[in-house]
Amino acid sequence: MKSSELFYPTLREVPSEAEIISHQLLLRAGFIRKTSGGVYTYLPLGYRVIRKIENIVREEMDRAGGQEVLMPIVQPAELWQKSGRWEVYGEEMFRLQDRHKRHFALGPTHEEIITTLVDSDIHSYRDLPLLLYQIQNKYRDEIRPRFGLMRGREFIMKDLYSFDIDDEGLDKSYHKMYYAYKQIFQRLGLRYRVVEADSGAIGGNESHEFMVLAETGESEIVYCDSCDYAANVEKAVCIAGEAAEAAPLAIEKVHTPGQRTIQDIADFLHIPASEQVKTLMYTADGELVAALIRGDRELNEIKLKNALECNELLMADEASVKKLSGAGFGSLGPVGMNVKIYADLEIAAMHNFACGANEDDYHFKNVNMGRDFVPEAILDLRNAVAGDPCPVCAGKLNTVRGIEVGHIFKLGIKYSDAMEATFLDPNGQARPFVMGCYGIGISRTMAAAVEQNYDENGIIWPMAIAPYQVIVVPVNSKNKEQMQAAQSIYQLLREDGLEVLIDDRDERAGVKFKDADLIGIPVRVTIGPKALQENKAEVKKRWEKEAELTDIDLVPEKVLKIIRG
């Protein structure tokens, strides 16, 4: 491909709306353009990367026994109502009506459609297991689309669904996909971790996320330094420490004027945050509840929501809380609180702690659980942090940030049972399909690859998904000898089956080099006047600073070794 004919409008300035590096570089390098908030057009270079990711995914899905289908984006509401998710999914779902006032959704996911499809055509255990997948656009009405392709309203996804006769079969399908996903991300050339994860709105009783490691990742991962344990911070199991022996002291009410935060109380009463308890108020499906967490910890709302088995968990508004307790947020505590109280595991190990007294500008000292209040339940409610003990072995947990690019779930009979999707077993009895679902964010993977592979000059694409593998740059396109040498190398590389771009534009050499670095082509071959006098060309790897002079006749062989080696 000639650069003069390629549509890649590069930008010299960083677009003001772009907050993270992948968003900045994909816009600047001419890979994507914003159509509206969270919706993007893929330009030729961007779409080449997308297709390469899709092809690797497709090859590994086919290798694992998957069969590709293509399901509709527009989905009838009655299918989602039958599964029970029409209301549960919430405002992220794009909903619409046709001219006959029938309700539909733009598919954020396809469990309902695929379950209905299989139920209509698969009737016997002899037809199982079955693995069906698609690569298609998905739609979610994000409240705040941001970070370019990371959190959009329209995105490209691969979703595969497995159908088995029992849990043993599901385990086999799950492990097939687990292995296939590892193969995919290895082939993509990305550094990643597999972590235990929360199943969220998809449901199911087991799930793993595939996280590309990057400092800008939106998710925090904890992992053990002594074993293979790793989990998303939303899922990571926390262990309560052993309770220290301490005699309970008499509870004491103290005046704390204007002291509302944990740090305020720490400074005012000289009580460290680790010896305070904060009381957080939520509405769980409309019911006010209190959650207790140590003062220096963060509450994990997903753990709380899962423990309460509620559809909607929201922070309570201060007016409702004050009406109930008589105090504002800065003075809340569990003593005398007339709602269900859920305490983190660490609270049970604390003695003589400080907390709000449910009266503005007052706090209690020397509060003890059991004597002064009794919680509804004691639960694991906090976020894990670096230094916590591993829940599997005696090691310590570390943290790293990552970007979720893949997620696999064991659904069991969640959807097949709700939608009455059954097959006949060997005894002729109707049984629900045992299901799994397995997703990869194709467009998100492209952005994640950039977050992990860039420098001050632009993108450094992994070889497997680079839009072109080689760019040939004649320093002066008007120079006949340089252009002839460049054209010769260009043709030879193409004959070797490589994807080659030749920068034949009438631009300064500096502009060509900057664009080549910006768009991230892995190998650059430069034909300059001095080197050409010695019948040589410069071969430079994008990830290295220095170029290497190579005999012109040996350039194709050298480039092939770099790309295929």
Secondary structure, DSSP 8 states (H G I E B T S, - for coil): -BGGG------SS--TT--SHHHHHHHHTTSEEEEETTEEEE-HHHHHHHHHHHHHHHHHHHHTT-EE----SEEEHHHHHHHTHHHHTGGGSEEEE-TT--EEEE-S--HHHHHHHHHHH--BGGG--EEEEEEEEEE---SS-BTTTTB-SEEEEEEEEEEESSHHHHHHHHHHHHHHHHHHHHHTT--EEEEE---GGG--SEEEEEEEE-TT-SEEEEEESSSS-EEETTT----------------EEEE-TT--SHHHHHHHH---GGGBEEEEEEEETTEEEEEEEETTS-B-HHHHHHHHT-S-EEE--HHHHHHHHSS-GGG--STT--SEEEEEGGGGG--SEEEE-SSTTEEEEEE-BTTTB--SEEE--B---TT-B-SSSS-BEEEEEEEEEEEEEEEETHHHHHTT-EEE-TTS-EEE-EEEEEEEEHHHHHHHHHHHSEETTEE---GGG-S-SEEEEES-TT-HHHHHHHHHHHHHHHHTT--EEE---S--HHHHHHHHHHHT-SEEEEE-HHHHHTTEEEEEETTSS--EEEEGGGHHHHHHHHHH-
